[in-house]
Amino acid sequence: MTARTNRRWLVARHSAGEISEANFRWVESPVPTPADGQFLARNLWFSFEPTQRFLIAPADPAVPDSGGIPLGEAMSTIAVSRIVESRHPEFSPGQIVHGHMGWEDYSVTDGKSFSPTYRVPDGIPPNWALGVFGLTGLVAYFGIHEVARPKRGETIVISGAAGGVGSIASQLAKIHGLRVIGVAGSAAKCEWLTREAGVDAAINYKSEDVGPRLAALCPDGIDIFFDNDGGPLLDLALERLRQGGRVVLSGATSRYAVQPPPPGPGSYLNLVMVNGRMEGLLGRDYIPRREEAISAMLPLLRSGRLKSKEDVLVGLREAPRGLARLYAGENVGKQLLRMDGPGVDSERTPDLARPDALA
């Protein structure tokens, strides 16, 4: 490629099921030019989110305006990018931004999307801006510290505990003084949770009977259930919720590809019997408070008490594989992609041992 060639992945086939490279088409075209109110950005890092499945979903004839990105348009994602040209009054060349961009080297945007584009604070490396300090970290931080309303010594169960949100939420819960039970989908993930994240116990839902394991590990019940999965585990947790228990709804990765949508939890009435509470949260709502989360988590990262677990692929060609890995549950930690080619900054995680790191 040349510096003025824009490599792109376009949506070639919609799918409600398995995702593969066949859903996308690789093309090369000239780098676009921004119009008034837009800017041109060089994409540096991509994030992969379970909700990207909706972007390539087929239209439902019974639902107006349903379906994902039109065929022939670029697949999109949350990215960290460097502005190279701007005709937008709020953004300038050289700024590093977090926002929705295409699966391509260069994207043109007006900065408006489901979650608005914002500047990445100086000194924050791009991968952290997408993970521990991005929407993933915001959901984990505010989900634990505000929605869960934790009390030291309580027992929390976290589904998808080794994923992007879960890996941070599990550590924050432990730091807060909770007894943490993580549920994940492989032996490697469970080993990381117990050895690196420091959780009290981990359950492999693919090889263990989760119900009896929860009964053994939580004989007095569950105070908090942090749900990233949205599947049968929600019912199991509701059945075991203690008086005043809380359920935090962060995501529903097990339900996104199921058509028609499965019925909701059958044990929700137990919330009545235990005076419980179930509440969801959306990462974009906490964007105005991101500095608060960064200030709280940065010292934990510096001290090593909090680890930013990432699963990184390199090169735009790997984008379809990154999304497929996420849906197959192959990632441990946040699934990311570092871009290749001209104009890409190689800076990644800083050396936190340096006293001036992220000062």
NUVOBA-467211 format. One line per 8 residues: number of its first residue (from 1); their letters; for each residue x, y, z of N, C-alpha, C, O. Coordinates in steps of 0.001 Angstrom, whole numbers. Each point is the difference from the previous one (the first is absolute). Example, Ala and Ser with C-alpha at 12.3 -4.5 7.8 and 13.67 -1.06 7.14 Angstrom:
<sites>
1> as> 13190,-5690,7800,-890,1190,0,900,1200,0,1036,-19,665  -1386,1069,-1385,820,1190,60,-770,1090,730,509,1108,169
</sites>
This chain:
<sites>
1> mtartnrr> 832,-1191,0,-832,1191,0,873,1250,0,1147,-38,446  -1695,1152,-950,682,1281,78,-634,819,1109,-1026,-379,565  1659,1515,-260,-506,837,1084,-1375,563,-320,-716,402,917  319,-356,-2192,-1297,565,-367,-969,-1060,-504,-969,314,-691  1224,-1536,1028,-928,-1083,-316,-786,-355,1253,567,-105,1087  -1854,-77,-1241,-857,-331,1131,-477,-1446,-133,-868,-305,-819  1443,-578,1629,-437,-1391,29,-1253,-84,853,-90,650,1042  -889,-1455,-1482,-1294,-16,675,-606,-1404,8,224,-792,-915
9> wlvarhsa> -993,500,1963,-841,-1186,51,-1454,454,-121,-506,715,865  -161,-1132,-1939,-1405,336,-209,-883,-1165,429,429,-1154,-14  -1653,1463,391,-962,-1053,328,-464,-643,-1302,-555,672,-870  785,-1977,744,-344,-722,-1227,-1207,-909,172,-687,-319,-970  432,-96,2200,-1111,-930,237,-500,170,1421,780,-64,949  -2064,279,-801,-586,81,1330,-150,-1400,582,-129,-981,-732  149,907,2045,-127,-1302,657,-560,189,1394,356,944,706  -1242,-1856,-316,-519,-19,1366,703,-1069,824,-276,-156,1189
17> geiseanf> 1188,-583,-1826,667,-1095,690,1497,163,33,516,1031,432  185,-2059,-892,1457,-6,70,607,1094,-866,-479,282,-1098  1547,332,1615,687,1081,-700,1358,-492,-470,726,-650,753  -378,963,-2015,1299,-383,-537,437,1049,-1010,-718,968,-249  1895,-1163,-330,498,932,-1001,-929,80,-1205,-3,1007,-710  -786,-2056,467,-919,-11,-1131,-1081,1071,109,-644,329,-996  440,212,2179,-983,1073,170,524,1347,-469,-743,981,-25  2034,-925,-353,620,1274,-332,761,-100,-1322,351,-1090,-452
25> rwvespvp> -104,2253,-158,729,59,-1273,1106,1038,118,-240,1133,417  1452,-1527,-787,1187,867,70,104,827,-1272,-45,-543,-1104  186,1865,1257,180,880,-1161,1073,1028,328,340,206,1165  184,431,-2190,925,1122,165,-510,1153,-851,-399,-193,-1149  416,1395,1722,-524,1174,-679,786,1222,436,798,-90,933  -998,1228,-1580,711,1216,419,-445,441,1397,-1122,-274,425  2009,950,266,-334,554,1306,-1044,1098,-185,178,869,-855  -1256,-882,1628,-1067,996,-184,411,1383,482,990,158,716
33> tpadgqfl> -1768,839,-1121,235,1388,386,-1167,484,847,-1153,-200,-382  1419,829,1520,-1105,451,847,-718,1208,-590,612,853,-644  -1924,-796,875,-799,1163,-380,-130,925,1211,522,-303,1073  -1206,1412,-1243,-226,906,1118,-694,-751,1141,-969,-726,-223  1480,910,1453,-584,-666,1151,508,-1408,216,-524,-719,851  1548,299,-1612,567,-1332,121,1505,78,257,612,1060,-133  -28,-2204,503,1453,-105,73,432,-1364,-527,-776,-956,0  2025,882,-448,614,-1234,-483,925,-520,1085,828,742,527
41> arnlwfsf> -972,-2024,-192,800,-588,1075,722,-1241,-490,-539,-787,-778  1785,623,1252,768,-1223,-238,-282,-935,1173,336,311,1143  -946,-1443,-1425,-370,-936,1064,1231,-728,516,832,-460,-781  -721,358,2117,1166,-578,655,-302,-1337,663,766,-952,-150  -1868,871,879,-389,-1211,717,-1504,-199,-144,-763,965,-28  344,-2232,-64,-1414,-349,-52,-384,-798,1244,789,-778,537  -2021,996,-103,-598,-807,1055,-1049,-907,-614,-644,365,-984  471,-1542,1558,-1052,-920,-445,-1006,-164,1132,367,-301,1136
49> eptqrfli> -1635,504,-1461,-1077,-26,986,-1044,-1024,-419,-260,-154,-1193  -348,-555,2154,-1060,-967,-351,-1150,630,-773,-603,-658,-848  287,1915,1121,-1129,640,-676,279,301,-1471,-909,424,-714  2146,-632,240,273,176,-1429,-774,-1004,-847,-163,192,-1205  -310,-1252,1832,-815,-960,-738,-1227,673,-610,-449,-381,-1081  -92,1380,1776,-1173,690,-518,311,763,-1281,-900,269,-796  2177,83,589,385,773,-1173,-18,-817,-1277,-43,563,-1094  77,-1879,1216,-61,-841,-1201,-1218,-915,38,-32,-1037,-663
57> apadpavp> -957,1430,1438,-1226,-802,90,-877,233,-1227,-36,1114,-522  -670,-2142,53,-938,187,-1103,-1232,761,457,-345,-2,1182  -302,641,-2114,-1215,745,329,-1138,-947,339,-103,-1090,-563  -740,1509,1478,-1204,-738,367,-1169,636,-747,-323,1160,252  -329,-1899,-1177,-1097,597,-784,-1105,582,866,-714,906,-431  568,-1411,1636,-1075,473,884,385,1233,797,-841,603,666  2130,-222,-733,470,1132,801,565,1075,-932,1032,-218,-634  -1695,1377,545,509,1072,-871,1392,457,427,314,52,1189
65> dsggiplg> 505,274,-2171,1354,531,224,889,-948,802,945,440,655  -1244,-1739,-705,856,-960,689,1156,-403,-907,78,423,-1153  803,-1234,1682,1155,-445,-766,1214,845,313,-106,1064,610  1269,-1550,-1037,1244,645,325,481,948,-1078,-802,617,-701  2112,-501,571,622,867,-993,-372,-481,-1402,83,-1199,-265  -486,2083,-633,-333,-421,-1360,1169,-703,-683,1161,337,229  -1483,-1312,-1066,1043,-697,-749,789,984,-842,-563,908,-612  1880,-1101,591,865,876,-772,556,1171,765,830,740,-527
73> eamstiav> -1267,-548,1765,563,1060,828,998,-589,991,-38,-1194,294  919,2028,210,1056,-472,887,-572,-477,1325,-873,647,579  1373,-1789,-100,-298,-452,1342,551,1030,973,1020,630,-279  -1681,-451,1420,460,1028,934,280,-573,1376,-411,-1111,335  1118,1901,444,401,-428,1337,336,1236,822,36,1112,-527  208,-1306,1806,559,1072,824,1518,-33,-183,623,-1057,92  -49,2210,-347,1430,71,-306,638,1173,722,-676,931,436  1991,-1001,-321,799,1163,371,773,408,-1245,646,-830,-640
81> srivesrh> -715,2110,302,514,488,-1278,704,1336,185,-228,707,982  1095,-368,-1948,670,1294,1,-581,849,-1127,-67,-444,-1146  -350,1657,1473,-552,898,-1015,1129,522,-878,998,517,501  -1164,-656,-1822,1025,471,-928,-458,1224,-792,831,749,-511  -2137,-542,406,-540,1167,-705,-1369,288,582,-782,-922,231  484,2192,8,-1274,321,634,-655,1224,-616,647,1014,-259  -1952,-1137,30,-868,1124,-340,-1145,57,1006,-1108,444,-298  1427,-915,1502,-951,-43,1113,467,1002,1060,1178,-15,360
89> pefspgqi> -2043,872,145,448,1043,931,491,-526,1341,714,713,705  -1077,-1947,-327,358,-508,1323,1201,-944,-6,453,-428,1062  65,100,-2243,1111,-945,-81,1103,569,-884,-253,680,-994  1516,-992,1405,1159,541,-708,967,-1108,-386,40,-1035,664  743,1229,-1730,1007,-989,-392,963,-297,1148,388,894,753  -17,-2146,-638,912,-435,1044,-685,-525,1247,624,-709,789  -1895,1040,-591,-715,-482,1177,-273,-1500,-107,-258,-523,-1083  320,-155,2229,-357,-1420,80,-1422,-74,538,-315,580,1039
97> vhghmgwe> -544,-1307,-1764,-1414,-38,356,-493,-1437,131,583,-932,-554  -1669,781,1300,-700,-1263,214,-1388,157,-609,-737,916,363  376,-1804,-1285,-1314,106,-625,-250,-1117,-984,855,-865,-191  -2019,872,-437,-359,-1020,-983,657,310,-1345,-134,1102,-533  848,-2096,-6,685,131,-1287,-232,-1273,-809,-482,-1004,525  828,1058,-1804,-134,-1174,-845,1171,-943,163,1051,377,520  -1240,-1614,-971,1105,-956,-90,835,419,-1205,-142,-571,-1081  990,1541,1254,769,577,-1097,1163,785,574,44,285,1197
105> dysvtdgk> 902,63,-2067,1147,783,447,-410,1407,398,395,495,1056  -1196,152,-1910,-409,1380,217,-1520,89,-9,-664,-609,-839  124,1371,1776,-1450,203,62,-312,1485,10,728,800,587  -1826,-445,-1246,-548,1348,55,-1267,-46,836,-850,-866,-204  719,1797,1149,-1157,0,890,-295,1407,493,856,885,-31  -2100,-700,492,-352,1261,653,56,-124,1518,-318,946,720  728,-2128,-234,153,-204,1430,-1280,-342,729,0,-139,1223  -1107,0,-1965,-1276,-314,622,-353,-1463,-259,26,-460,-1142
113> sfsptyrv> -352,-259,2200,-386,-1401,-138,-684,-410,1291,-312,831,852  83,-2152,-723,-648,-506,1206,745,451,1248,-616,394,990  1942,-453,-1038,789,617,1065,882,1061,-663,757,-329,-913  -832,1580,1341,664,1097,-707,1519,-93,70,562,-558,943  82,1111,-1951,1460,56,-29,496,989,1055,-566,1079,174  1640,-1472,530,595,899,976,1518,-146,-28,531,-1010,-462  150,2023,959,1460,-11,32,496,-947,1083,-545,-48,1103  1586,-702,-1436,651,-861,984,922,881,842,768,785,-557
121> pdgippnw> -825,-897,1890,879,831,844,1469,-214,-347,412,-1108,-342  359,2161,433,1429,-71,-297,668,-1075,859,-270,-107,1196  1142,-683,-1818,764,-1005,719,-659,-1355,101,654,-972,378  -1958,876,-712,-675,-1295,56,300,-758,-1290,-323,501,-1077  930,-1695,1142,301,-751,-1217,-1283,-470,-682,-1007,-226,670  1034,76,-1997,-1216,-320,-735,-708,-1273,463,-1228,-42,67  2012,-1003,255,-649,-1248,409,-733,166,1323,-1077,-569,181  1636,1332,741,-694,246,1269,-1224,885,-204,-998,-139,707
129> algvfglt> 1077,1051,-1679,-1150,863,-274,-1200,-801,-480,-1140,431,177  1379,-1597,-782,-1090,-862,-444,-406,-1023,1051,-1134,-481,-1  2061,147,900,-267,-1044,975,-303,543,1373,-1119,431,275  2114,-452,585,-210,340,1402,-483,1438,185,-680,287,985  1015,632,-1911,-454,1383,105,-1049,341,-1060,-359,1168,-149  -137,-2163,-588,-1029,218,-1000,-1372,-388,523,-214,-72,1210  -717,-178,-2127,-1352,-379,412,15,-1275,826,-792,-159,929  1704,-752,-1278,137,-1248,757,301,283,1468,-655,-534,896
137> glvayfgi> 1650,1378,-664,372,330,1366,-1064,797,727,-197,-175,1203  -503,1064,-1935,-1060,777,626,-1122,-899,505,-510,197,1103  125,-1188,-1914,-1048,-928,424,449,-779,1228,-764,-163,952  1996,-316,-973,505,-770,1137,90,865,1256,-447,-410,1072  1020,1598,-1202,216,853,1175,-1314,453,618,-232,-203,1192  -626,813,-1997,-1245,523,555,-996,-1121,291,-845,135,885  942,-1243,-1626,-847,-1144,306,286,-565,1375,-918,-367,733  2193,296,-383,378,-507,1322,-245,1054,1078,-655,-287,1002
145> hevarpkr> 1162,1484,-1190,37,978,1085,-1325,724,225,-253,487,1102  -596,-409,-2127,-1253,729,178,-1240,-881,-137,-852,-20,888  751,-705,-1993,-1218,-784,-219,-77,-1162,986,-1073,-283,534  2184,-387,-287,4,-1149,911,-130,408,1468,-464,-790,822  868,2014,-488,-38,475,1394,638,-1027,948,-663,-484,917  1924,155,-1128,638,-1094,749,315,370,1445,248,1159,330  -268,-2177,511,424,132,1390,1096,-1039,251,-126,-1161,-389  1176,1592,1029,1136,-880,263,-475,-1304,642,-816,3,922
153> getivisg> 1350,-1119,-1435,-341,-1313,530,-1142,-685,-711,-261,-1178,242  -434,1903,-1130,-1104,-625,-738,543,-937,-1080,1168,71,-383  -2051,-950,-95,357,-945,-1061,-582,474,-1321,-1197,265,-106  2063,-162,-907,-429,374,-1340,355,-1118,-968,1078,-588,85  -1996,300,-1009,236,-946,-1081,-11,796,-1298,-905,801,-233  1915,-1020,-615,136,755,-1246,42,-977,-1169,879,-860,-62  -1827,988,-867,34,-817,-1217,870,693,-1040,186,1216,48  349,-1999,-994,932,584,-967,1164,663,705,463,1062,-414
161> aaggvgsi> 12,-1690,1484,938,649,905,1386,204,-593,771,799,532  -428,-1487,-1607,1319,169,-609,-70,790,-1299,981,60,-740  -2143,552,452,-137,825,-1189,457,1426,255,627,287,1020  -943,607,-1951,459,1374,120,-519,678,1257,788,485,811  -2111,-446,-639,-589,614,1186,251,-856,1228,408,508,1045  -652,-1811,-1171,95,-886,1148,1376,-53,628,118,-102,1221  937,171,-2042,1360,-96,544,334,1200,876,746,-128,971  -1296,1300,-1309,216,1184,820,-931,-14,1202,424,291,1119
169> asqlakih> -1696,-631,-1343,-978,-29,1088,408,-997,1083,-169,274,1188  703,-1424,-1586,415,-1013,977,1087,545,913,-43,-209,1213  1018,908,-1790,1101,537,804,-466,1158,882,403,97,1159  -1247,777,-1698,-497,1119,788,-834,-484,1178,64,566,1092  -845,-1615,-1320,-811,-559,1084,893,-557,1104,-276,182,1186  1341,-857,-1584,924,-556,992,709,1123,762,154,-70,1219  270,1096,-1941,653,1140,635,-938,672,992,439,520,1026  -1723,-532,-1332,-993,629,863,-284,-828,1259,-707,454,900
177> glrvigva> 1259,-1660,-843,-186,-822,1182,-1119,-1013,-96,-471,-503,1020  35,194,-2241,-1049,-988,-194,599,-1389,-171,1163,-153,-373  -1972,-841,649,342,-1378,-334,-499,-235,-1413,-1195,123,-268  2112,-464,-646,-303,9,-1427,21,-1408,-572,980,-731,146  -2084,360,-805,-107,-1262,-732,-148,349,-1474,-978,640,-387  1930,-1049,-436,-62,271,-1425,-472,-1201,-779,365,-1132,317  -1172,1364,-1331,-469,-1064,-888,537,297,-1396,-202,1095,-526  884,-2068,-72,616,183,-1317,-106,-1296,-798,-494,-1010,500
185> gsaakcew> 972,1053,-1760,-256,-1108,-904,1185,-845,-391,-63,-682,-1023  1151,691,1789,1127,-870,-307,879,-145,1226,-57,809,926  870,-1853,-936,934,-210,1108,1027,1119,63,389,428,1087  59,54,-2265,992,1073,-28,-562,1277,612,702,707,723  -1956,-413,-1011,-618,1196,557,-152,-126,1510,266,949,738  -688,-2107,-285,-156,-208,1439,1347,85,717,87,523,1112  954,-1038,-1752,1333,74,597,459,1449,106,571,391,1018  -812,414,-2059,371,1407,64,-762,708,1119,571,817,721
193> ltreagvd> -1845,-1125,-577,-812,652,1023,536,-278,1405,77,908,827  286,-2147,-562,443,-345,1349,1456,376,249,354,415,1103  500,-558,-2134,1436,263,192,363,1459,-170,814,524,761  -1402,148,-1744,392,1367,-316,-987,1033,539,401,1002,592  -1686,-1250,-801,-1000,973,452,-274,-113,1493,-526,936,601  874,-2067,6,-131,-151,1441,-1390,-300,506,-280,214,1179  -624,-717,-2055,-1337,-322,482,67,-1201,930,971,-757,-15  -2003,591,818,3,-1063,1001,-255,-1371,-604,508,-1001,504
201> aainykse> -1283,943,-1570,-268,-1274,-674,-506,291,-1399,-541,1074,-260  718,-2035,-645,-475,141,-1377,-711,-1269,-420,408,-1102,366  -1470,1259,-1134,-802,-1113,-492,86,-26,-1519,-259,1009,-656  620,-2153,99,22,-190,-1446,-1366,-530,-414,-297,-1178,194  -536,2046,-766,-1372,-405,-303,-84,-1027,-1130,-1043,-624,-192  2131,446,-555,-13,-983,-1085,325,-1408,478,-330,-975,-674  971,861,1826,383,-1333,479,-542,-322,1388,182,-1118,483  -844,2074,168,-521,-216,1339,-1501,278,37,-518,771,-808
209> dvgprlaa> -162,-1395,1737,-1418,252,229,-84,1239,897,310,-62,1189  -730,1178,-1772,105,1281,681,-875,65,1246,425,541,1021  -1638,-1082,-1086,-904,67,1137,583,-592,1273,78,700,1009  341,-1979,-1018,614,-577,1195,1270,711,438,273,100,1196  516,401,-2164,1217,726,363,-333,1307,725,679,371,957  -1718,321,-1412,-418,1212,687,-496,-317,1402,282,728,952  -1029,-1831,-836,-508,-396,1314,1148,-298,958,-77,326,1185  1140,-946,-1696,1137,-339,853,834,1226,355,473,134,1128
217> lcpdgidi> -296,766,-2111,846,1170,221,-732,1139,706,628,838,647  -1941,-808,-771,-802,1073,602,-1093,-615,877,-1182,197,-280  1542,-933,1330,-1006,-701,814,-986,944,677,-1123,-399,310  1525,1636,-77,-892,971,636,-674,917,-1012,-684,950,382  871,-1228,-1665,-629,792,-1046,935,1017,-620,1180,81,343  -1734,697,-1269,743,979,-794,-513,1394,332,-1208,235,-6  2110,682,293,-387,1386,265,-121,812,-1281,-912,813,-147  1847,-1042,-786,27,759,-1253,269,-955,-1156,889,-847,81
225> ffdndggp> -1656,986,-1152,288,-727,-1230,245,1027,-1089,-878,804,-314  2084,-831,-269,402,920,-1067,-50,-791,-1296,859,-843,-256  -1885,1122,-570,-285,-857,-1152,483,616,-1309,-480,1050,-427  1443,-1729,-202,457,371,-1337,-517,-956,-1067,261,198,-1187  -990,-1232,1596,-345,-1100,-897,-1474,-19,-398,-320,-209,-1170  -578,425,2128,-1421,35,-312,-640,-1352,-231,-1129,-66,-485  1819,-1015,817,-528,-1337,-253,-596,-651,1235,-445,690,917  436,-2030,-889,-614,-736,1109,612,300,1361,-645,-198,1029
233> lldlaler> 1895,678,-1017,633,295,1273,-756,1090,764,48,36,1229  -735,838,-1933,-779,1040,661,-1077,-620,886,-209,442,1129  -471,-1462,-1639,-1011,-685,817,627,-673,1206,-540,66,1104  1683,-716,-1311,673,-670,1113,379,999,1088,-106,-298,1190  547,1480,-1602,368,1017,974,-1224,563,712,29,208,1213  -1110,41,-1962,-1221,516,612,-543,-962,1051,-507,425,1038  615,-1707,-1308,-482,-1000,952,782,38,1308,-520,-386,1048  1776,852,-1104,883,-32,1163,240,1386,597,865,162,861
241> lrqggrvv> -1624,835,-1312,226,1356,462,-403,151,1466,-1068,-448,416  1931,1077,343,-254,227,1423,-895,1222,210,-272,751,-936  -174,-564,2163,-814,1159,345,739,1286,-367,1157,205,368  -1863,654,-1106,612,1242,-449,993,-170,-1126,799,902,-250  -824,-2044,-446,948,-269,-1071,-193,907,-1202,-1085,530,-236  2181,-363,-528,-34,863,-1176,485,-755,-1231,913,-823,77  -1536,1115,-1205,418,-551,-1286,386,1157,-905,-801,905,-232  2022,-931,-277,496,1024,-923,-30,-581,-1407,665,-999,-277
249> lsgatsry> -1431,1619,-607,-106,-476,-1383,953,815,-862,-242,1171,-292  1337,-1824,-111,1024,663,-801,-96,-381,-1471,231,838,-871  -571,-2097,583,-72,-465,-1378,-713,-1321,-80,-385,-584,1013  210,108,-2260,-721,-1254,-216,604,-733,-1191,-687,-284,-981  1979,-18,1075,719,-562,-1147,-595,-1311,-490,78,-293,-1193  -667,-500,2071,-538,-1295,-414,-1310,127,-765,-452,-968,-611  -163,2142,636,-1314,181,-612,47,721,-1339,-967,-58,-760  2081,742,451,18,869,-1163,-203,-742,-1315,-540,568,-949
257> avqppppg> 962,-1820,877,-93,-740,-1264,-1181,-951,-38,-146,-752,-963  -699,764,1983,-1102,-962,82,-1256,608,-598,-461,1058,429  -91,-1747,-1437,-1241,426,-629,-985,-1165,-72,374,-1092,-427  -1647,1308,842,-499,1216,644,597,153,1392,503,-970,567  -554,2177,-10,597,207,1327,-595,-946,1035,-1214,-201,26  2051,-381,824,-515,-909,1022,-802,756,1044,147,1216,123  -990,-1904,631,-760,681,1057,927,517,1092,1127,-469,156  -1619,1427,582,775,588,1083,91,-932,1194,-489,-1128,-48
265> pgsylnlv> 1115,1599,1125,200,-862,1172,-1320,-432,625,-946,784,83  891,-2031,352,-1209,-521,616,-50,217,1495,-1058,-134,617  2215,474,-18,62,111,1455,17,1453,470,425,287,1119  -884,624,-1967,94,1411,366,-857,363,1206,282,985,682  -1346,-1783,-405,-850,320,1141,730,-172,1326,-465,480,1034  1603,-1161,-1062,762,-105,1239,510,1364,458,305,188,1177  -212,772,-2116,358,1365,378,-1015,563,991,355,766,896  -1624,-1151,-1064,-1044,455,926,221,-614,1382,-86,685,1019
273> mvngrmeg> 371,-1975,-1003,104,-714,1265,1203,438,837,-21,-121,1225  1077,631,-1882,1203,403,747,206,1513,-16,1065,498,367  -2121,240,-807,145,1450,-124,1234,348,-826,771,898,338  -611,-1639,-1429,1172,187,-838,-194,1080,-1051,-1079,580,-131  2150,-322,-616,-14,1039,-1019,795,-469,-1212,1079,-578,134  -1629,836,-1324,689,-303,-1259,101,1294,-794,-997,687,-221  2215,-364,-204,225,1276,-676,1043,-150,-1097,1016,-670,186  -1268,1289,-1319,952,-12,-1093,804,1280,-57,-339,986,655
281> llgrdyip> 1411,-1001,-1443,784,1207,-222,566,-15,-1401,236,-1060,-581  -18,2267,36,495,182,-1355,1244,863,67,-14,1094,565  1100,-1603,-1153,1283,669,130,-3,1441,-463,631,847,632  -1331,-543,-1728,50,1365,-547,-550,1031,979,377,1171,-53  -1275,-1603,953,-570,940,957,1041,518,986,-196,1038,632  1305,-1769,-503,1029,380,967,1181,715,-647,971,328,682  -1042,-82,-1988,1096,695,-678,316,1345,655,1178,323,159  -2190,485,232,332,1274,656,751,-165,1320,580,962,504
289> rreeaisa> -586,-2173,59,669,-231,1286,1265,-851,-148,491,-567,976  28,484,-2197,1128,-898,-237,1237,410,797,776,-857,423  -586,2169,-214,1170,437,766,-61,-529,1428,1032,-293,604  -2223,175,-75,-178,-551,1345,470,-1447,67,690,-393,940  -1070,-403,-1949,416,-1402,-30,1499,-128,-224,652,-836,627  -95,1663,-1523,1443,-44,-261,774,334,1267,973,-677,332  -1399,1716,377,696,410,1221,-23,-1095,1055,952,-153,766  -2046,-612,-727,-104,-1064,997,816,-1228,-386,595,-645,863
297> mlpllrsg> -563,315,-2155,645,-1243,-410,1482,145,-312,742,-978,83  -297,2176,-438,1402,187,-353,950,-389,1132,983,-693,-264  -1227,1104,1514,894,-447,1076,-4,-1509,186,1019,-581,375  -2150,-56,-630,-80,-1454,120,834,-677,-1083,637,-1023,251  -644,1595,-1457,831,-534,-1080,1477,207,309,814,-899,-210  -471,2075,704,1399,289,322,527,-960,1059,1145,-445,-78  -1976,125,1067,437,-860,1102,-20,-1479,-366,562,-825,719  -1213,484,-1844,-111,-1402,-379,-1186,-713,610,-201,-1188,-249
305> rlkskedv> -598,1899,1053,-1178,-631,595,-1076,-255,-1045,-818,-907,152  819,1709,-1216,-929,-170,-1118,809,-269,-1256,939,733,-310  -1302,-1782,-412,709,-381,-1226,-921,194,-1197,-1160,-412,17  1694,1045,-1049,-750,192,-1236,262,-1190,-907,1003,-37,-713  -1900,-929,742,165,-1216,-795,-529,230,-1406,-1171,331,-187  2049,-510,-811,-365,251,-1392,377,-1186,-883,987,-692,247  -1787,479,-1266,242,-1033,-1003,132,742,-1328,-1005,436,-561  2230,-284,50,273,932,-1092,372,-733,-1285,889,-851,-7
313> lvglreap> -1577,1192,-1073,380,-398,-1345,653,1205,-681,-225,1141,402  1025,-1397,-1423,726,1079,-670,-310,-23,-1489,137,-1032,-657  -558,2182,129,-219,139,-1438,-1466,3,-376,-783,-802,510  409,1717,-1413,-1392,136,-432,-548,-1292,-594,-1192,-279,129  2046,-513,-777,-456,-1268,-576,-626,-925,1048,-810,-866,-332  1195,1058,1612,-453,-881,1079,-1350,401,584,-503,-680,894  -93,1763,-1376,-1237,494,614,-1125,-1041,23,-610,-190,1052  310,-491,-2159,-1060,-1011,86,313,-1094,1015,-900,-478,691
321> rglarlya> 2160,80,-594,371,-1035,960,-176,491,1430,-363,-776,884  621,2067,-653,-184,544,1331,-1439,-86,452,-275,-359,1145  -652,689,-2042,-1417,-68,344,-430,-1450,195,-742,-313,931  1209,-572,-1812,-351,-1418,135,535,-587,1303,-677,-804,640  1888,1201,-243,576,-481,1264,-864,415,1182,-192,-767,943  -326,1990,-1005,-832,497,1090,-1246,-863,152,-354,-386,1114  -315,79,-2227,-1239,-774,78,251,-1462,323,-875,-686,529  2074,208,-849,343,-1382,330,509,-121,1435,251,-1107,478
329> genvgkql> -100,2224,202,482,-22,1376,1465,-334,121,431,-503,1038  361,771,-2084,1417,-347,14,858,1060,684,1130,-284,398  -1649,1490,-256,800,1081,594,46,-131,1512,-965,-419,638  2114,789,-79,151,143,1452,294,1464,247,1058,492,-393  -1976,215,1039,117,1435,150,-609,721,-1190,-773,-579,-763  1125,1836,615,-568,850,-1040,561,-352,-1371,1217,-2,-187  -2096,-298,-784,440,-307,-1354,251,1305,-747,-910,810,-178  2162,-615,-261,418,1206,-688,743,-353,-1282,441,-1133,-193
337> lrmdgpgv> -313,2138,-683,828,-129,-1195,844,1254,-138,-514,1118,42  1814,-1317,-206,916,1118,-255,229,102,-1498,408,-971,-637  -667,2138,78,108,190,-1437,1447,-45,-468,930,218,777  -758,-504,-2061,1303,-1,-641,7,1045,-1107,-1017,637,-276  2171,-471,-348,88,892,-1140,507,1389,348,205,310,1173  3,541,-2197,536,1347,207,-890,833,926,-1227,-83,-53  1874,890,906,-735,923,835,-531,-576,1287,-776,656,696  1180,-1885,-357,-487,-617,1236,1031,176,1092,1174,-322,-181
345> dsertpdl> -1613,830,1305,868,189,1159,157,-1337,703,-995,-671,275  2208,278,16,249,-1292,636,-100,55,1518,156,-1022,668  -419,2225,-110,-51,127,1459,-1109,-870,573,-1122,-6,-506  1446,-726,1564,-997,-822,681,58,286,1498,154,1154,401  -274,-2176,417,-48,189,1437,1281,653,508,1095,-450,-340  -1213,1509,1152,1197,671,515,675,-820,1078,-583,-924,568  1827,1285,-300,737,-630,1091,-418,669,1302,450,1102,317  -1315,-1778,432,-546,608,1205,1031,116,1115,-250,657,1010
353> arpdala> 1401,-1286,-1183,1051,139,1007,653,1377,-70,635,441,958  -793,234,-2089,565,1344,-121,-853,972,808,-1226,-30,-104  1835,873,887,-779,934,825,-795,1003,-817,-992,544,485  1426,-286,-1753,-711,986,-816,-1033,-639,-910,-621,690,-808  423,-2016,928,-955,-682,-880,-1411,500,270,-493,-69,1125  -142,570,-2164,-1366,538,82,-115,1061,1079,-1047,140,632  2114,602,-422,-51,1049,1039,-980,1098,-404,-183,967,740
</sites>
